[in-house]
Amino acid sequence: MRTKFYLITAVLFLSGYLQHVGAQQNTAGFNYFEYKGKDALFDQKINLKKEYYNPILSGFYPDPSICRKGDTFYLVNSSFAFFPGIPISTSKDLVHWTQLGHVLNRPGQLKLDGIRIAGGIYAPTIRYNKYNDTFYLITTCVDGIGNFIVKTKDPAQGWSDPILLPKVGGIDPSLFFDEDGKAYIVNNDAPVGTPKWDGHRAIWIHEFDTNTDKTVGTARVIVDGGVDPSLKPVWIEGPHLYKRNGKYLLVAAEGGTGPNHSEVAFISDKVLGDYVPCTTNPILTQRDLDENRSPRITSVGHADLIDDTDGKTWAVFLGCRPYEGNYYNTGRETFLLPVTWKDNAPIILPKGETLPLIVKKKKLESTSTLMSGNFSWRDDFEKDSLNNEWLMIRTPHSRWYNFKDGKLILKALPLSINKTVQPAFLGHRQQHRSFEVLTELSFKPKTIQDIAGLLCFQNEQYNFIFGKTLVKGKESIVLYRSDGKRTRLACKAIPTEYKDANVQLKIAGKGSNYSFYVSYNGTDWVTIAEDTDAHNLSTQNAGGFTGTLIGPYASSALQPDKEK
């Protein structure tokens, strides 16, 4: 009886404590968020009815996969440890894309707790099966549930819960629906026996039953190592299977996803093999070209092929736009090129040619897009839901954001950006090498651990925090830079006459240099830090596979510097 009494007392105490904490929790208001692209590439004059810019999806849109139903194309990309997972976009002309939303948009579909930023969702493949009028998406949750499928009759109306594929190992699974109605999964996994060199991988094939959503029979290897095993090629991955002119075509990435990336192709008379390397290999790469070439696009590969309504073949693939060396803060982006054919073998880009940034194409729509070009995007937070452009870090388990009177309200959660958690942060992709971000913040820090403002996020240890906090008892604008360790680059006390006013924050990026400004009256800008080194936001320094996200952030877990 006494134990029960103590238990009830403890529960009541804890409940009261949590209510007290909740009541005391600080919040930050953001009146708007504006993003402006300012790339010189997109300032070049083109005939919008006959030409398009590469990339077609700028910023962090890696590992593209594409399918078509009728005259409508659907494209998906990797999302790693961000939520919602797997952006899905639609187009009529392959160039002008509109994001429908996300495939994995319910917390029950995507559990990312404790998963590193470079974990999570890798290389989804989207396919339409005309035999049962169903869209399928197959992918891997690395560090999570492994390989799985989700499906739907309408990509705009939500997708199923994950259907696990316990017999499919490795990563990068892809589906293929043959003319006889049979289905197959190809994927990257370890070779049979002991790998013979670092990066030695294989492509496997499994038969898949669409009635049970399970693999059947025994899997087999159809490519061991790559095009030429004597050269010890690394990371044969990202496989896709097609059928053309009675032949089975397998395309895959080879060389790793960095500067040595390439796309290769194999052909076979039978779906289960044997697969023979095409004579046109590599069918896409930029690794052998002059480092001083212009334009300089690197790391191209991980392609997927699609026929348009006129029977012409196109390839979507990833590439990077460095501002110097192998440094790029925009992540891996989606590019588009026409495919030519030689003896049933595809050629995305002939050997030795530089990837063009302006490409001719017929039947282009005269529509604007927020995926490419020098667009401006502004969110005035007038809806009660988040726009498709926003991403969170990992899966949400509580509602820490809200909308009130045209403001985004963030709870200043007691969670540090440096931990593998879900902080109160909404990120918009950095989609241009030159850009500008603005917001207006209303926030009253109560302790030296309270901070709110803008976060430039590559991962937990590589980022910028730019915002308002308390320093020596004064409300101040601070800038922190993290590159494995955190450094406070600037601190400026807010003038007394503006201590109760909103502040406007601005970040202007140009290549590796980011500048940070504040305004107290909405007109005059005060420099907090100019031409700050932003190499820390590149995967060359930070590692991983993602791009930079920038957006509103609030926390009550800032570890302030020791004051001298």
Stockholm file with secondary structure:
# STOCKHOLM 1.0

chainA/1-564         MRTKFYLITAVLFLSGYLQHVGAQQNTAGFNYFEYKGKDALFDQKINLKKEYYNPILSGFYPDPSICRKGDTFYLVNSSFAFFPGIPISTSKDLVHWTQLGHVLNRPGQLKLDGIRIAGGIYAPTIRYNKYNDTFYLITTCVDGIGNFIVKTKDPAQGWSDPILLPKVGGIDPSLFFDEDGKAYIVNNDAPVGTPKWDGHRAIWIHEFDTNTDKTVGTARVIVDGGVDPSLKPVWIEGPHLYKRNGKYLLVAAEGGTGPNHSEVAFISDKVLGDYVPCTTNPILTQRDLDENRSPRITSVGHADLIDDTDGKTWAVFLGCRPYEGNYYNTGRETFLLPVTWKDNAPIILPKGETLPLIVKKKKLESTSTLMSGNFSWRDDFEKDSLNNEWLMIRTPHSRWYNFKDGKLILKALPLSINKTVQPAFLGHRQQHRSFEVLTELSFKPKTIQDIAGLLCFQNEQYNFIFGKTLVKGKESIVLYRSDGKRTRLACKAIPTEYKDANVQLKIAGKGSNYSFYVSYNGTDWVTIAEDTDAHNLSTQNAGGFTGTLIGPYASSALQPDKEK
#=GR chainA/1-564 SS CHHHHHHHHHHHHHHHHHHHHHHHCCEEEEEEEEEEECCSGGGSCCCTTTEEESCSBCSSCCSCEEEEETTEEEEECCCBTEESEEEEEEESSSSSCEEEEEEECSGGGCCCTTCCTTSEEEEEEEEEETTTTEEEEEEEEETTTEEEEEEESCGGGCCCCCEECTTCCSEEEEEEECTTSCEEEEEEECCSSSCSSTTCCEEEEEEEETTTTEEEEEEEEEEESSSCGGGCCCCCEEEEEEEETTEEEEEEEESCSSTTCEEEEEEESSTTCCCEECTTCSSEECTTSCTTCSSCCEEEEEEEEEECTTSCEEEEEEEECCSBTTBCSSCCEEEEEECEEETTEEESSCTTCCCCSEEECSSCCCCCCSSSSSCEEEECCCSSSCCTTCBEESCCSSCCEEEETTEEEEECBSCCTTSSSCCEECBEECCCSEEEEEEEEECCCCSTTCEEEEEEEEETTEEEEEEEEEETTEEEEEEEEEESSEEEEEEEECCGGGTTSCEEEEEEEETTEEEEEEESSSSCCEEEEEEEECGGGSHHHHCSSCCCEEEEEEESCCCCCCCC
#=GC SS_cons         CHHHHHHHHHHHHHHHHHHHHHHHCCEEEEEEEEEEECCSGGGSCCCTTTEEESCSBCSSCCSCEEEEETTEEEEECCCBTEESEEEEEEESSSSSCEEEEEEECSGGGCCCTTCCTTSEEEEEEEEEETTTTEEEEEEEEETTTEEEEEEESCGGGCCCCCEECTTCCSEEEEEEECTTSCEEEEEEECCSSSCSSTTCCEEEEEEEETTTTEEEEEEEEEEESSSCGGGCCCCCEEEEEEEETTEEEEEEEESCSSTTCEEEEEEESSTTCCCEECTTCSSEECTTSCTTCSSCCEEEEEEEEEECTTSCEEEEEEEECCSBTTBCSSCCEEEEEECEEETTEEESSCTTCCCCSEEECSSCCCCCCSSSSSCEEEECCCSSSCCTTCBEESCCSSCCEEEETTEEEEECBSCCTTSSSCCEECBEECCCSEEEEEEEEECCCCSTTCEEEEEEEEETTEEEEEEEEEETTEEEEEEEEEESSEEEEEEEECCGGGTTSCEEEEEEEETTEEEEEEESSSSCCEEEEEEEECGGGSHHHHCSSCCCEEEEEEESCCCCCCCC
//
